[in-house]
Amino acid sequence: MIKGRLYVINSPLTPVEKLPEVVERAFSGGVDIFQLRLKGIPRYEILKTGERIRKLAEKYGVIFIVNDDPMMARELEADGVHVGKGDYRISEARKILGIGKIVGASAYDDTDLGIRLQNEGADYLGFSSPFHSPTKPTKPRSSPETISKACRTLRIPVFAIGGITPENVEDVLALGVHGVAVISSIFDSGDPYENVKRLREKVYRFFGENP
């Protein structure tokens, strides 16, 4: 089972050449899990940046996940991969990565899809979007009832993603999620270190755990 409650994904607004520096600032605030999501740039550039971030993840004890591509995750010696619709199936990703690696998946707002992904062997699922998402502004919002039902139905950890901030995170946690995944509220305004620290304190205080 994946550990940690604060799952951070890099912002598409951060230039790739600045990404390791910005990500390290976030890591120093207390990130549990980090997903590298880079689209539309050459593969060698992703590998070069990913290698630097993997070393930072090791330094700070952060679980390192690569988006979409289990082959890339294997090359980077990442802890796992996250797949969505149109990407690899769970079984295919696990075969590529090998035993002991994490395979997560997006269930969007579909509990039935979540059940199927769970049965295929996913280690955790992402459900979106509880709020308007600055990163994906056209994405429909999921109702609180949908996310709550998923958390009651599924046996594996559920992370909510989409428009989550320190101001609304407790409303999401109250739905029964294991944790939250965030992008914009960490990277798109202010200091990533302070943003992570503030959000982490709220998340872990909700569960009565030590941040």
N, C-alpha and C positions, 0 to 999 in steps of 0.2 A: 504493500500500500504506500502511496506517495505521502511523504511527511511535509508538514508546513502548511500554513494557512494563507500566506501572502504571496501571490503569484504575479509576477511583473513581466510585461512584454514591452519591448522597445517601441518607441513611437516612430512612425514613418516620417515625421517631421525632423527627426534628428539626422543630420548628415552622417553618412557612413564613416567618414574619416574622424569624426568626433565621438563616435559611438562608444568605443572602449572607455574613454575618459568620463563620459556622462554616466555610463552603466556602472563604473566603479564607484562613482559618487552615490548612486542609488544603493549599491551593494553595502556600502559602509553604513547605511541607515538601517539595514536589517531585512533584506529580501530573503525569502525562503526558497523560492523557485523562480527561475528566469527563463523565458522563451525568446530565442533569437528568431525574429521574423524579418527577413530581408527579401524583397521582391524587386524584379526589374533591374538587377545589377549582375555583372558577370560572376560566374561560379568561383573563379579564383579570388575575387574580391570578398565573397562571402566566406570562403575558407580562411583567408588571411585575417579577416575581422573576427570570425568565429574562434580561431585559435587563440587570439589575444583574450577574448572574453572567457573562453574555457579556463584559461590560466587564472583569470580573476575570480571565476566561480570557485575554483579549487582553493584559492587563497582565502576567500570569505565563507567557505562552506555552503555555497549556494548550489542547489540542484539545477543543472544546465540542460535545457530542452531545446531542440531544434524544430522549427515549424516545417511541416509538409513532407520533408525529404529524409527518409531513414538512411539512404546511402550517404547523404551529407552528414547526418548524425553519427554514423559509424566512422566516417573519415575523421570527424572532429573529436571522436572518443567522448561524445556527449553522454549524459545520463539517460537520455531518452528522446522521443520524438512525439510531436502532436500532429494528428492528421484530421482533415476535414473532408467534406463531400468532394468526390472527384480525385482524392489522393489515394494512397495505398490502403488496402484493407488491414485490419488489426493483425490478422495472422501473417500477412505478407511483411508488414513492418517488423513484427517480432522475429520472423525468420531471418530478416536482414540484420537486425541489431543483435540478436542473440539473447540467451537466457539472462535474466537478471536486470535487463534494461526496462525503462518505463515507456509504455505506449499509451498516450492519452488521445482523446478525440473530442470533436465538437458535436454536440447533440442539438445545438441551436435552441429551438423552443419545442422540441418533439420528444415527449417521454417514451413513445413507442420506439423511436430510433435509439434513444438512450438504452432501453432494455436490450435491443438487438446488439448494440455495441458492447454492452456489458457482457452479454452471452458470448460474444466473439473473443472476449478476453481483455477489454480495455481496462487500464488501471485507474483511470479517473475520467470524468467528463466535464466539458464546459457547456453551460447553458447561458444563452443571451436573448435579448438584452433587457435587464430590469429597468434601465433608464435610457434616455436618448444618448447615443454614443457619438462623441465628437470624431472618433476614428472612422466609424461607418455610419454616417448620418442618415442614410436611406434605409438602414436595417430596421424592420418592425420591432416593437417592444414586446417582450414576453410578459404575460400577466403574472402577478405574484402567486396566483393559484397554480399556474403551470409549474413554476420553479418549486413551489412547496410540494406539489404532487410528485415531482421528480425526486426530491430529496426523501420523501416517504417511501417511494417505490423502489429506488435503486439501492444496491448494497455497496457500491463503490463511491468514493468521494465525488461530490459535485461542487464545481466552482462556478460562481456567477460572474459574468463579464458584461460590461457595457455601461458606461456613464457613472461608474461607482466613484464616490468621493468620500473624504472624511465626514462630510455632513450627512450623507445618506447611507453609509455603510452598515450601520446598525439595523436599519430597516431590512436590508438584504440578508444579513446574518440571521435575523429573526425568522426567516423563511425555512431555515434548517440546512443551509449550505455548509459544506466543510470549510470553505474559504472563498476568497475573492481574487479575481484576476483584473489587473488595472494597467492602463497605458497612459492616457492623457493626464490624469490627475497626478501622475508621478513626473512625467517628462515634459509636458507642454507649457508649464508655467512654474516659476519659482525654482527652488533648489531641490533636486532629486533626493538628496540626503534628508532634508527636513520633511519633504513630502512623504517619503517612505516611513520615517520615524513616527510621524503623526498618525498615519494610517495604521501602522503596525500596532501602536499602543491602543488604538480603539478596537481593533480586531481581537487582540489577545485579552484585553480587559473584558470584552463581551463574553468570552469563553471562560473567564476566570483563570487564565493561564499566565505564566510568566512570559512577558514579551522578550 
